[in-house]
Amino acid sequence: MKKQEALAYLLSTSSRFFKRAVNKRLEKYGITTSQCAILRLLYNCGELSQAEIADALAGDRATIGSVISILYKKEYLKKNLDKNDNRSYVIGLTSKSKGIISDIESLSLEITNEALNGLSEDEVKILYRALNRIIDNLS
């Protein structure tokens, strides 16, 4: 089997190219795709604990904690003591991050459209359905 026919190769390579394109366009905000994922999650879900963020993004809690710390230092996130548990914080967006969310959403849509260029609407639906099935099967 040629490597171009191997599923792992195709998924990994397409993901790497997609991430590279997003990171390039996020440079002007000084953030990465990992940081962007947290900002978008908090925008869509509101304030969350570090554990909730890690679970929602299927990420390692320590790694997510490092990314949160970076975003906090860049003043994109705020931390408030959890009203129900004084040992933990809830993480939320600052006005600085809220100001760039619409730009990030537009950027994401633009790159997605570039990536899907040349595919029919039916092919896109099949692609999304197949990728979601793969995720479900392996999670």
N, C-alpha and C positions, 0 to 999 in steps of 0.2 A: 504494500500500500504506500502510495506517495504521501509525503508529509502534508501536502495541500489537501489531501482527502481525509486526514485524521481529525476527528472532531475536536480533541483537546488543542491541537495546533491552531485550527481555525478560530475557536473561541478565544484562545489566549492572544493570538495575533490581532484579531479584530478589536478585542478589548484594549490592548496596548495602544493601537493606533487611535482609537476613540479617546482614550485617556490623554494621549499626547496632544491631540487637537484641542481638547477642553483645557488642559493645563496651559497651553500656549495662549489661549484667549483669556484665561483667568489671571495671567501675569500682571495685567494693569491694576488688578485689585490686590495683588500680593497674596493670593490664596491658591490652594491646590484643589484637585478634585475631592480629596478626602475631607478637606475643610469645607468645601462647597456642599458636600453631602450632608454635613451636620447643619449648616445654615439652612438648607432647603427643608430638612426634616423639621427643624424648630419652627420655621415659617409655616409649615403645613400643620403641625401638631401642637404648637404652643410650647410652653415651658415643660422640660422633662429632666429627670435625673440622669446622671452619667450612665447608670445601669440601663435605664430605659433607652437611651440613645444607642448604646452598644447593642442591645437586643434588637432594636428596630433596624439597625444597619448590619446586623449579623457580624459584628466586629468584636475584637478582643477588648475587654474593658480597660486594660492598661494602655493599649494603643489609642483608644478613643480618648482616654484621659489626657494623653500627651497632645493630641490634636485640639482638644478643648482648651488646654492651657495655652497653646499657641494662639488660638483665636481670641482668648481672653486678653492676652498681652497685646494683641493688635486692636483691642477694643471693639471686636465684632460680637463678643458675648459678655453677658453679665451673669453673676452667680449670686443667688439668694439662699439663705438658710431655708430648708424645707420646713414648712409650718407643722408638719406631722412628725418630723424626725430631725431633731437638732444636730444629728451627726452627719447629715448629708445636705447637699445643695441641689437646688433646681437651677437649670441652665436656661437662659433666655437670650433673645436677640437684643442688641442695642439699636439705637436710632441709626448709627453708622451702618450696621449690617442691613437694617430694613431699607436703607436708601439704595442698596445695590441689588436687592433680591430681584426686582423686575428686570434689570440688566442681565443677571445670571440666568433667569428663566428664558429670556429672549436668546441669549447665547446658546443655551442648551438645545432649544428648539431648532436654531440655525444649524448646529452641528449634527443633530439627529437627521434633519432634512438632507444635509450633505451626505451623510452615511447611507441613507436610504434611497438616494438618487438612482433612478433607473429601475427601481422595483415597482411592480404594480401594487395597487391597493390590496389585492388578494394575497400577493406574496408577502407584504408587510404583515398582514393579519396572521398568516401562517408562521412567519418568523417569530412574532411575539408569542403566539400560542406555543410554539415549539420550545422557545427559550424558557418560558414559564414552566413548562412541563419538565424540562431538564432540571431547573432549580428545585421544583417540588420533589422530583425523584431523588435528588442528591442531598436534600436538606433534612 
